[in-house]
Amino acid sequence: MENNVWSIRSAPLSDQVAADRIAILGEDTSLREEACKRFRLKGSTATMAVLYPVSVHYPENGKWQDIDNRLEEGKDGTYRNRACDVDFTLPKTISEKDGVTITCSGYTLSFRLKGVMPTEAVIEKEEEPESPNERMTAVHTDSGAVYPEAFPGADLRYHLRSKTLKESIVLRTRESVREEYTAAVTAPGLAPELSGDGSVAFYDEAADYYKKKNKKRRFYRTVINNKMTMIQMEQ
């Protein structure tokens, strides 16, 4: 199975199904699981299960709903994902004053990069599935936005994938390398803690389990070679 499932790409299908030799009629939404869809087949009472490498559904009112991370522009000058239990908000124009906000389970984490130049977002285009069956099984778990030349000689990119957000600083030239990139983080009600692997975990500072070994992370941020950060939400 492929590691990357982009935009409206489906999970990998067998050659026979991908070639439309078996006709998919539609999804049986009553059989959904977090990372699985089941589809009705023409001429058969059986269903075909398609397993995805990431969560494609989120729980809402006792039912599994489709995650839709396609970014929509709002009237407040931001882009937001359409449907998920994790809300991602990206600014139309990023700056030191306007950064990224993530909300999950009542917790909010915002961060603004120091030294970033005011730059307008370019929303990445979706890749269209080729066959009817691939279109039928496609999901909208991935999307992205790029801020070109947000730093001198470097682009800033955000990639939404299911319930995660990855931040990449793409260096165009050797001269654009910096010793460090600094972000101002705001996380009301959450306490940061530096982990041994260099990531920063955020815990509910008011909860009793924060003082125990089995405390639960709400967010964590990982930095890799001064280039890339990953923000993961946990529920």
Secondary structure, 3 states (H helix, E strand, C coil): CCCCCCCCCECCCCHHHHCCCCCEEEECHHHCECCEEEEEECCCCCEEEEECCCCCEEEECCEEEECEEEEEECCCCEEEEEECCEEEEEECEECCCCCEEEEECCEEEEEEECCCCCEECEECCCCCCCCHHHHHCECECEEEEEEEEEECCEEEEEEEECCEEEEEEEECCHHHCCCCCCEEEECCCEEEEECCCCCEEEEECCCHHHHCCCCCEEEEEEEECCCEEEEEECC
